[in-house]
Amino acid sequence: MCWRCDPRAAGEDGLAIETAIQRSAQKVLWDDRLTRRRILQAGVGLLSFSATQILQACATTPVTGRSQLQLISEEEEAKLGVTAFAQMRDEEVKKGRLLTEREDPAAHAMVRRISERVIAASGLANAYKWDYMILNAPDTVNAAAIAGGRIIVYSGILPVAKTDAGLATIMGHEVGHVMAHHTAERYSQDQLVNAGAALAGASAGNLATLAVLGLGQVGFLLPYSRAQESEADYIGVLLMAKAGYDPRESVGLWQRMSQGGGSRGPEYLSTHPNPETRITQLQGWMPQAMQYYQNPNLPLPNAR
């Protein structure tokens, strides 16, 4: 449901988001020599750290309290997301896919109404200048969130969302990605794996480089991507409940999502948990989510 989807599985739209992120990183981070040097030094340096040292160097994720790797600041992360979003919007305008409010006022009213409530529940309404765009892509059942408070909604997901609570499940998930700084974390993980591949390539040739890249994907990046998705699901169901939407409706949303999912490979080779796993997890979190639904004034766990 997010830009971390495997671009090969997500098709052209997934590639567009991934490309925008990469271009933005090049413009925002890598054009700055000091930032580039710091990221490289940090990535290479972490390879020699013990697991304990890496955990001590990590940031802490809001709500879940999980330790996460961050090689860039929150300000750099936000700038990266805002730049990528602007690039994508320009490209979608050229493609003629940007769905304007005049063209579909009902869709815009729904997305705006629900996202504003969910964002308010997150406590980040004033942290970013939030923005969204709806893309006229009826065959793309997807939504995405990028750092800096930027949300992308593909029109194909709206019929699957079906109700306000269904869309609140999706918006809660996407705002959860922003809250948890998953853009910075995934970028940092990519840089760490790239640094490892570069060292392996320099010391032992192409075969070792390929081994590092393969182990990095299956043993490091993919499990962490699934962890980020589950984390966004957890944060999202609390946010939708706190925003006044029945969290029990999240299960129905994922049941509808699974009906159109087609064939899937093994979960350990996927960037996302299977829908069945997500439904089971949501059901396990439901007692806590219901507390927020019944008492929206409860503070979020580990809130900053």
C-alpha positions as CSV (number, residue, x, y, z in Angstrom):
1,M,0.0,0.0,0.0
2,C,3.0,2.3,0.1
3,W,6.0,3.5,-1.8
4,R,8.1,0.7,-0.4
5,C,6.2,-1.8,-2.4
6,D,8.5,-3.8,-4.7
7,P,8.4,-1.7,-7.9
8,R,8.2,-4.9,-10.0
9,A,5.0,-5.9,-8.2
10,A,3.6,-2.4,-8.1
11,G,4.0,-1.8,-11.8
12,E,4.5,1.6,-13.4
13,D,3.0,3.5,-10.5
14,G,5.3,1.9,-8.0
15,L,8.3,2.7,-10.2
16,A,7.2,6.3,-10.4
17,I,7.2,6.7,-6.6
18,E,10.5,4.9,-6.2
19,T,12.1,7.0,-9.0
20,A,10.8,10.2,-7.4
21,I,12.4,9.2,-4.1
22,Q,15.7,8.4,-5.7
23,R,15.8,11.6,-7.7
24,S,14.8,13.6,-4.6
25,A,17.6,12.0,-2.5
26,Q,20.1,12.8,-5.2
27,K,19.0,16.4,-5.3
28,V,18.4,17.0,-1.6
29,L,21.1,14.8,0.0
30,W,23.8,13.7,-2.4
31,D,24.4,17.1,-4.0
32,D,25.5,18.2,-0.6
33,R,29.0,17.0,-0.3
34,L,29.1,17.2,3.5
35,T,25.8,15.3,3.8
36,R,27.0,12.7,1.3
37,R,30.3,12.2,3.2
38,R,28.5,11.9,6.5
39,I,26.0,9.3,5.2
40,L,28.8,7.2,3.6
41,Q,31.0,7.4,6.7
42,A,28.0,6.5,8.9
43,G,27.0,3.6,6.7
44,V,30.4,2.1,6.5
45,G,31.1,2.8,10.1
46,L,27.9,0.9,11.2
47,L,29.2,-2.2,9.4
48,S,31.9,-2.6,12.0
49,F,29.6,-1.9,15.0
50,S,28.2,-4.6,17.3
51,A,24.5,-5.1,17.4
52,T,24.4,-3.3,20.8
53,Q,26.3,-0.3,19.4
54,I,23.9,0.0,16.5
55,L,20.9,-0.1,18.7
56,Q,22.4,2.6,20.9
57,A,22.9,4.8,17.8
58,C,19.3,4.3,16.7
59,A,16.4,6.7,17.0
60,T,13.1,5.6,18.7
61,T,9.9,5.3,16.8
62,P,6.9,7.2,18.2
63,V,4.0,5.0,19.5
64,T,5.8,1.7,19.3
65,G,9.0,2.7,20.9
66,R,11.0,0.5,18.4
67,S,14.6,1.3,17.7
68,Q,15.3,2.3,14.1
69,L,18.3,3.3,12.0
70,Q,18.4,6.9,10.8
71,L,21.4,8.3,8.9
72,I,19.6,11.5,8.0
73,S,17.9,14.1,10.2
74,E,14.1,14.5,10.3
75,E,14.5,17.8,8.5
76,E,16.4,16.2,5.7
77,E,13.8,13.4,5.5
78,A,11.0,16.0,5.3
79,K,12.8,17.9,2.6
80,L,13.3,14.7,0.6
81,G,9.6,13.8,0.8
82,V,8.4,17.3,-0.2
83,T,10.8,17.4,-3.2
84,A,9.8,13.9,-4.4
85,F,6.1,14.8,-4.0
86,A,6.5,18.0,-6.1
87,Q,8.4,16.0,-8.8
88,M,5.6,13.4,-8.9
89,R,2.9,16.0,-9.1
90,D,4.6,17.7,-12.1
91,E,4.9,14.4,-13.9
92,E,1.3,13.4,-13.2
93,V,0.1,16.8,-14.5
94,K,2.0,16.1,-17.7
95,K,0.4,12.6,-17.9
96,G,-3.1,14.1,-17.4
97,R,-3.7,11.9,-14.4
98,L,-3.9,14.5,-11.6
99,L,-7.6,14.3,-10.5
100,T,-8.7,17.9,-9.6
101,E,-11.3,18.9,-7.2
102,R,-13.4,20.2,-10.0
103,E,-13.3,16.9,-11.8
104,D,-14.3,14.8,-8.7
105,P,-15.4,17.0,-5.7
106,A,-16.8,14.0,-3.8
107,A,-13.4,12.1,-3.8
108,H,-11.5,15.2,-2.7
109,A,-14.1,16.0,0.1
110,M,-13.8,12.4,1.3
111,V,-10.0,12.3,1.3
112,R,-9.7,15.7,2.9
113,R,-12.3,15.1,5.6
114,I,-10.9,11.8,6.7
115,S,-7.2,12.7,6.4
116,E,-7.7,15.9,8.5
117,R,-9.3,13.9,11.3
118,V,-6.6,11.2,11.3
119,I,-3.8,13.8,11.1
120,A,-5.3,15.7,14.0
121,A,-5.4,12.4,16.0
122,S,-1.7,11.9,15.3
123,G,-0.8,15.2,16.9
124,L,1.2,16.2,13.8
125,A,-1.2,18.6,12.3
126,N,1.2,21.5,12.8
127,A,4.4,19.5,12.3
128,Y,4.2,19.6,8.5
129,K,2.4,21.4,5.8
130,W,0.3,18.4,4.9
131,D,-0.7,17.9,1.3
132,Y,-2.3,15.2,-0.9
133,M,-3.0,14.4,-4.5
134,I,-5.5,12.0,-6.0
135,L,-4.4,10.3,-9.2
136,N,-6.9,9.1,-11.8
137,A,-5.7,5.5,-11.9
138,P,-8.8,3.2,-11.6
139,D,-6.7,0.1,-12.0
140,T,-4.3,1.0,-9.2
141,V,-5.5,-0.1,-5.8
142,N,-2.9,1.7,-3.8
143,A,-2.1,4.7,-1.6
144,A,1.3,6.0,-0.4
145,A,2.8,8.3,2.1
146,I,6.1,10.2,1.9
147,A,7.9,12.1,4.6
148,G,7.1,15.7,5.1
149,G,3.3,15.1,5.3
150,R,2.7,14.1,1.7
151,I,0.0,11.6,0.8
152,I,-0.8,10.0,-2.6
153,V,-4.2,8.4,-3.3
154,Y,-4.8,6.3,-6.4
155,S,-8.5,6.4,-7.4
156,G,-8.7,2.7,-7.7
157,I,-8.5,2.3,-3.9
158,L,-11.6,4.4,-3.2
159,P,-14.1,1.7,-4.3
160,V,-12.3,-0.8,-2.1
161,A,-12.2,1.6,0.8
162,K,-16.0,1.8,0.3
163,T,-16.8,3.7,3.5
164,D,-15.3,6.5,5.6
165,A,-14.0,3.9,8.1
166,G,-12.4,2.0,5.2
167,L,-10.6,5.1,4.0
168,A,-9.7,6.0,7.6
169,T,-7.9,2.6,7.8
170,I,-5.9,3.5,4.8
171,M,-5.2,7.1,5.9
172,G,-4.3,5.9,9.4
173,H,-1.8,3.5,7.9
174,E,-0.2,6.2,5.7
175,V,0.0,8.8,8.4
176,G,1.5,6.0,10.6
177,H,4.4,5.7,8.0
178,V,5.0,9.5,8.3
179,M,4.9,9.4,12.2
180,A,7.3,6.5,12.3
181,H,9.8,8.2,9.9
182,H,9.9,5.2,7.6
183,T,11.2,7.2,4.7
184,A,14.4,8.0,6.6
185,E,14.7,4.5,8.0
186,R,14.3,2.8,4.6
187,Y,16.7,5.3,3.0
188,S,19.2,4.6,5.8
189,Q,18.8,0.8,5.4
190,D,19.4,1.1,1.7
191,Q,22.6,3.1,2.3
192,L,23.9,0.5,4.8
193,V,23.3,-2.3,2.4
194,N,24.9,-0.3,-0.5
195,A,27.9,0.4,1.7
196,G,28.2,-3.3,2.5
197,A,28.0,-4.2,-1.2
198,A,30.6,-1.6,-2.0
199,L,33.0,-3.0,0.6
200,A,32.4,-6.5,-0.6
201,G,32.9,-5.6,-4.2
202,A,36.2,-3.8,-3.4
203,S,37.5,-6.7,-1.3
204,A,36.3,-9.8,-3.0
205,G,34.8,-9.1,-6.5
206,N,31.4,-9.3,-8.0
207,L,30.4,-12.7,-6.6
208,A,30.7,-11.4,-3.0
209,T,28.9,-8.2,-4.0
210,L,25.9,-10.2,-5.3
211,A,25.9,-12.3,-2.2
212,V,25.7,-9.2,0.0
213,L,22.9,-7.7,-2.1
214,G,20.9,-10.9,-2.0
215,L,21.3,-11.4,1.8
216,G,20.6,-7.7,2.3
217,Q,17.3,-8.0,0.5
218,V,16.0,-11.3,2.0
219,G,17.7,-11.2,5.4
220,F,17.5,-7.4,6.1
221,L,15.5,-5.1,3.9
222,L,12.5,-7.3,3.3
223,P,11.9,-8.3,7.0
224,Y,12.3,-4.7,8.0
225,S,9.9,-3.6,5.2
226,R,7.3,-6.0,6.6
227,A,8.0,-4.7,10.1
228,Q,7.4,-1.2,8.9
229,E,4.1,-2.2,7.3
230,S,2.9,-3.9,10.4
231,E,4.0,-0.9,12.5
232,A,2.0,1.4,10.2
233,D,-1.0,-0.9,10.6
234,Y,-0.7,-0.8,14.4
235,I,-0.3,3.0,14.5
236,G,-3.0,3.4,11.9
237,V,-5.7,1.4,13.7
238,L,-5.0,3.5,16.9
239,L,-5.2,6.7,14.9
240,M,-8.4,5.9,13.1
241,A,-10.0,4.9,16.4
242,K,-8.8,8.1,18.1
243,A,-10.2,10.1,15.1
244,G,-13.6,8.6,15.8
245,Y,-13.8,5.8,13.2
246,D,-14.7,2.2,14.3
247,P,-11.4,0.3,14.2
248,R,-13.3,-3.0,13.7
249,E,-14.0,-1.8,10.1
250,S,-10.2,-2.2,9.4
251,V,-10.7,-5.9,9.2
252,G,-13.3,-5.6,6.5
253,L,-11.1,-3.3,4.5
254,W,-8.3,-5.9,4.5
255,Q,-10.8,-8.6,3.6
256,R,-11.8,-6.6,0.6
257,M,-8.1,-5.9,-0.3
258,S,-7.4,-9.7,-0.2
259,Q,-10.2,-10.5,-2.5
260,G,-8.5,-8.6,-5.4
261,G,-4.9,-9.5,-4.5
262,G,-4.3,-12.3,-7.0
263,S,-1.6,-14.8,-6.4
264,R,1.2,-14.1,-3.9
265,G,4.6,-15.6,-3.3
266,P,6.0,-16.6,0.1
267,E,5.6,-13.9,2.7
268,Y,9.4,-13.9,3.5
269,L,10.0,-12.8,-0.1
270,S,7.5,-9.9,0.1
271,T,7.8,-6.3,1.2
272,H,4.4,-6.5,2.9
273,P,2.7,-9.0,5.3
274,N,0.0,-11.1,3.7
275,P,-3.6,-9.8,4.2
276,E,-4.3,-12.8,6.4
277,T,-1.4,-11.9,8.6
278,R,-2.5,-8.3,8.8
279,I,-6.1,-9.3,9.7
280,T,-4.8,-11.5,12.5
281,Q,-2.6,-8.7,13.8
282,L,-5.5,-6.1,13.6
283,Q,-7.7,-8.5,15.6
284,G,-5.0,-8.8,18.2
285,W,-4.7,-5.0,18.5
286,M,-8.5,-4.4,18.6
287,P,-9.0,-4.3,22.4
288,Q,-6.4,-1.5,22.6
289,A,-7.9,0.3,19.6
290,M,-11.4,0.1,21.0
291,Q,-10.1,2.0,24.1
292,Y,-9.2,4.9,21.8
293,Y,-12.5,4.7,20.0
294,Q,-14.4,4.9,23.3
295,N,-12.1,7.5,24.8
296,P,-10.3,9.6,22.1
297,N,-8.6,11.8,24.6
298,L,-6.3,8.9,25.7
299,P,-2.7,9.8,24.8
300,L,-1.0,7.6,22.2
301,P,1.7,5.2,23.6
302,N,5.2,6.6,23.7
303,A,3.9,9.9,22.2
304,R,6.6,12.6,21.7
